[in-house]
């Protein structure tokens, strides 16, 4: 967005900026195919999902993994985090 619109467009006031940004977003989301969508336009991809009742992700992909693995069995760390105050 920055390279294609913000760096290339002169905005005269807030309403002008809103109008130009909304037009750019509509064009970006409707016209060009996206590689991340198997080279479909977002509208075509959404229609495909609706027609096939497909889901963007499986529930397994949405499960969060732990930030760090737990310590190996039997390993204890005597240091604890304390709040700075």
C-alpha positions as semicolon CSV with decimal commas, in nm:
position;residue;x (nm);y (nm);z (nm)
1;X;0,000;0,000;0,000
2;X;0,279;0,239;0,086
3;X;0,468;0,182;-0,239
4;X;0,164;0,171;-0,465
5;X;-0,051;0,443;-0,310
6;X;0,083;0,645;-0,019
7;X;0,420;0,733;-0,172
8;X;0,267;0,809;-0,512
9;X;-0,049;1,005;-0,427
10;X;-0,106;1,360;-0,318
11;X;-0,391;1,396;-0,068
12;X;-0,555;1,737;-0,038
13;X;-0,760;1,677;0,274
14;X;-0,891;1,394;0,493
15;X;-1,197;1,330;0,277
16;X;-0,979;1,314;-0,034
17;X;-0,747;1,066;0,141
18;X;-1,040;0,849;0,251
19;X;-1,184;0,845;-0,101
20;X;-0,854;0,759;-0,269
21;X;-0,763;0,493;-0,010
22;X;-1,108;0,332;-0,036
23;X;-1,080;0,322;-0,416
24;X;-0,731;0,170;-0,396
25;X;-0,847;-0,095;-0,148
26;X;-1,146;-0,186;-0,363
27;X;-0,925;-0,214;-0,671
28;X;-0,659;-0,415;-0,486
29;X;-0,912;-0,659;-0,343
30;X;-1,110;-0,711;-0,663
31;X;-0,884;-0,675;-0,966
32;X;-0,539;-0,834;-0,938
33;X;-0,485;-1,204;-0,872
34;X;-0,282;-1,282;-0,561
35;X;-0,015;-1,551;-0,548
36;X;-0,120;-1,643;-0,193
37;X;-0,469;-1,724;-0,327
38;X;-0,347;-1,956;-0,603
39;X;-0,350;-1,662;-0,845
40;X;-0,720;-1,596;-0,801
41;X;-0,865;-1,256;-0,731
42;X;-0,987;-1,215;-0,372
43;X;-1,347;-1,201;-0,496
44;X;-1,306;-1,525;-0,695
45;X;-1,134;-1,692;-0,399
46;X;-1,415;-1,589;-0,164
47;X;-1,673;-1,717;-0,412
48;X;-1,485;-2,047;-0,433
49;X;-1,482;-2,080;-0,053
50;X;-1,853;-2,003;-0,036
51;X;-1,940;-2,242;-0,320
52;X;-1,738;-2,531;-0,177
53;X;-1,815;-2,450;0,188
54;X;-1,440;-2,474;0,242
55;X;-1,261;-2,327;0,540
56;X;-0,952;-2,110;0,543
57;X;-0,784;-2,316;0,813
58;X;-0,836;-2,644;0,986
59;X;-0,893;-2,628;1,362
60;X;-0,556;-2,798;1,417
61;X;-0,377;-2,503;1,257
62;X;-0,542;-2,265;1,500
63;X;-0,413;-2,438;1,813
64;X;-0,142;-2,240;1,979
65;X;0,187;-2,400;2,057
66;X;0,367;-2,322;2,376
67;X;0,616;-2,037;2,365
68;X;0,897;-2,255;2,493
69;X;0,912;-2,629;2,545
70;X;0,885;-2,746;2,904
71;X;1,202;-2,836;3,091
72;X;1,312;-3,198;3,060
73;X;1,188;-3,428;3,332
74;X;1,387;-3,386;3,652
75;X;1,544;-3,051;3,559
76;X;1,462;-2,773;3,801
77;X;1,555;-2,408;3,771
78;X;1,592;-2,238;4,110
79;X;1,581;-1,892;3,953
80;X;1,241;-1,734;3,921
81;X;1,130;-1,417;3,753
82;X;1,041;-1,135;3,987
83;X;0,849;-0,821;3,904
84;X;1,058;-0,508;3,892
85;X;0,916;-0,249;4,112
